[in-house]
Amino acid sequence: MPTYTIAQVAKEFQVSVATVKRWIKAGKIKALPLGHRTVRITQEEVDRIKKQGLRK
C-alpha cells in the first residue's frame, strides 16, 4: 500500500503543510509515525478523505 508525506498530501488537497499537520493533530487524518518527526499517510486514508471529507 503506498504512503504519502505530509507535503504530498498538502499538494494533493491544495493546502499548506501546516494545515495537514493541524488536521493530523486534531485527529482528522490518521498518520503512521515512522520516527520522532516523520509520519506517512496511507493511500487508504487519502481515499477516505476524498470520499468523505474531513468531518467525523
C-alpha positions as CSV (number, residue, x, y, z in Angstrom):
1,M,0.0,0.0,0.0
2,P,1.5,3.4,-1.0
3,T,2.1,6.0,1.6
4,Y,2.5,9.8,1.3
5,T,4.4,12.5,3.1
6,I,2.7,15.5,4.6
7,A,3.9,17.6,1.8
8,Q,2.4,15.3,-0.8
9,V,-0.9,15.3,0.9
10,A,-0.9,19.1,1.2
11,K,-0.2,19.3,-2.6
12,E,-3.0,16.8,-3.4
13,F,-5.5,18.8,-1.4
14,Q,-4.1,22.2,-2.3
15,V,-3.5,23.3,1.3
16,S,-0.4,24.2,3.3
17,V,1.9,21.7,5.1
18,A,0.8,23.4,8.3
19,T,-2.8,22.7,7.6
20,V,-2.2,19.0,7.1
21,K,-0.2,19.0,10.4
22,R,-3.2,20.6,12.1
23,W,-5.5,18.0,10.6
24,I,-3.3,15.2,12.0
25,K,-3.1,16.8,15.4
26,A,-6.8,17.3,15.5
27,G,-7.4,13.6,14.6
28,K,-9.0,14.4,11.2
29,I,-6.3,12.4,9.4
30,K,-4.7,9.2,10.6
31,A,-0.9,9.3,10.2
32,L,1.6,6.5,10.7
33,P,4.6,7.5,12.8
34,L,7.9,6.4,11.3
35,G,10.2,8.1,13.7
36,H,10.5,11.1,16.0
37,R,9.4,13.7,13.4
38,T,8.4,11.5,10.4
39,V,4.9,10.4,9.5
40,R,3.2,8.9,6.5
41,I,-0.4,8.9,5.4
42,T,-1.7,5.8,3.7
43,Q,-3.4,5.7,0.3
44,E,-6.5,4.4,2.1
45,E,-6.6,7.5,4.3
46,V,-6.2,9.8,1.3
47,D,-9.0,8.0,-0.5
48,R,-11.3,8.2,2.6
49,I,-10.7,12.0,2.8
50,K,-11.5,12.4,-0.9
51,K,-14.7,10.4,-0.5
52,Q,-16.0,11.6,2.9
53,G,-14.2,14.9,3.5
54,L,-12.6,15.7,6.9
55,R,-15.7,15.7,9.1
56,K,-16.0,12.9,11.5
